């Protein structure tokens, strides 16, 4: 039986969301949380973008150290051979890439202004795939942007060419959220049967169907005899109306009537990390979790109706498909109302900092070490423009050299 794998794109598509962004430390923490959950791959950034280079290198260092393992870290670039060369020049040890190019007539005629033909699109993709392979890429996804508005015969040709020249997956991008669960199932099943390569689903929620389309597309890939890879973002954060929500996708695979037990995840997921992951992303992006968000919304396990309250008290399974404790929820949240010493603010002092770190059972060998970590905390706070959470402080204390790299930006030479 073929399986479903999760590729989270919060650190790529999520950070492209208008008016939002993450610091390099926050992006690293997202990768840490995704790894803890058991996510197969994080599309962790843009290897052709200079200000990303040291962040990408630092995270790959964490992977080499065994910290970010077994998660894969993949970069997103345009399917242009020159971009592949730039990617490996700036981030020589990157090993997983997704190469993207528009395939629909709408994009070819209007985005490329008619200066590209379908033959050009195929050649650009082939050249990029071959360049990535020549540089030692271990896995390559060939991305068909606006696939849901692309002629199916051209998509098949695109997929076959990509496979022939060394691509490992075909990414089907429902870039505008144009598909519905029925159309995407049929299209992806046809692609899986005719291309003979795993299919990656990248769905947007312009019509509110990103999760449903992702699940239906994955079913189509598996029914067509191939593994499925679903792109997600934490809390569904993404361009315009967002992407397929990470937790909702996992819950749909694990709990829904037609999917559970029949279609399986390729890697075990630790659902009890979901709450912490969703809360951190909400804080880092500065976007509250909607009250009705599946699993992590404030009302996800709230019951007001007398009939519902009575039923859930007798047996939670009467009105709950899954338990809040499965998702890591249930711990009380306390806000100090007495004396509070804050760390992470750009102007905090050494005494207060040592006090806060001591509460987390972190000690320093001497004042010099404490000062060095505090300085990194100050810089991290300046970059994020918000107080750091406990996990960020612990990360800085444990990996100061990695943190220095995350905080370093090289001006243009």
Secondary structure, 3 states (H helix, E strand, C coil): CCCEEEEECCCCCHHHCCCCCCCHHHHHHHHHHHHHHCCCEEEEECCCCHHHHHHHHHHHHHHHCCCCCCCEEEEEEECCHHHHHHHHHHCCCCCEEEEEEECCHHHHHHHCCCCCCHHHHHHHHHHHHHHHHHCCCCEEEEEEECHHHCCHHHHHHHHHHHHHCCCCEEEEEECCCCCCHHHHHHHHHHHHHHHCCEEEEEEECCCCCHHHHHHHHHHHHHHCCCCEEEEEEHHHCCCCCCECEHHHHHHHHHHCCCCCCCCCECCCCCHHHHHHHHHHHHHHHCCCCCCCCCCCCCCCCCCCCHHHHHHHHHCHHHCCCCCHHHHCCCCCCCCCCCCCCCCCCCCCCHHHHHHHHHHCCCCCCCHHHHHHHHHHHHHHHHHHCCCCCHHHHHHHHHCHHHHHHHHCCCCCC
